[in-house]
């Protein structure tokens, strides 16, 4: 699953996250989650039942993660961020046309 898809699934719901980067670009997603304080992070090497339980307790009971997640949720909704992101990806891969760009080039 692409990183934008992972972020898209959790963040718009205002749900705190636990990030466990496994491959490729996931460390970047993990860094953003840590930076924005929308969840906690751990490495796959450091993951065990006790560690995961502690992380779950932290994101469920510390309101900073829920508050930050909901703040981002509201910003995404206000800017219609998911649609804008999907449109940009479709344009980047040549899957749709860009009416704004086409109108400007016709003028």
PyMOL commands that set and color helices and strands:
alter all, ss='L'
color gray80, all
select helices_A, chain A and resi 3-11+26-36+49-61+63-79+81-92+99-106
alter helices_A, ss='H'
color red, helices_A
select strands_A, chain A and resi 17-21+39-43
alter strands_A, ss='S'
color yellow, strands_A
deselect
rebuild
show_as cartoon
